[in-house]
């Protein structure tokens, strides 16, 4: 990206389309919530606390549900407004799904391989890891949708 593109992207400049701005906001909010969940899990007692402390688990649940609701709040009203959501936006939104699915498949493969290797000899994976896997896939899905939209606008500005 050119310097002006980064400045427009980061500063919310006039060059950014409404969907592009919302994708940037969605990505930043999603990252913030993902890091909050990760920090809570790492510094708050880990998977053992997640498994045994209902209050801790509810806090994590609230954070990932917020991450799931964020794209809905950001994108749905815009998509209902035909004056701000044109054919170009529709094409970019449809193409962003490809990036979203690739990210989901790669994440699932990583989880499956990692958990299988760690717990192969035990024969079972603790249920709490399946729950964390589900949460992470939802977070990755929402983040990758925003990334797909941002990449779509970047590619369109570069290649027309």
Secondary structure, DSSP 4 states (H G I P E B T S, - for coil): --HHHHHHHHHT-TTS-HHHHHHHHHHHHHHHHHHHHHHHHHHTTHHHHHHH-HHHHHHHHHHHHHHHHHHHHHHHHHHT-TTT--HHHHHHHHHHHHHHHHHHHHHHHHHHHHHHHHHTTTS---HHHHHHHHHHHHHHHHHHHHHHHHHHHHHHHHH-
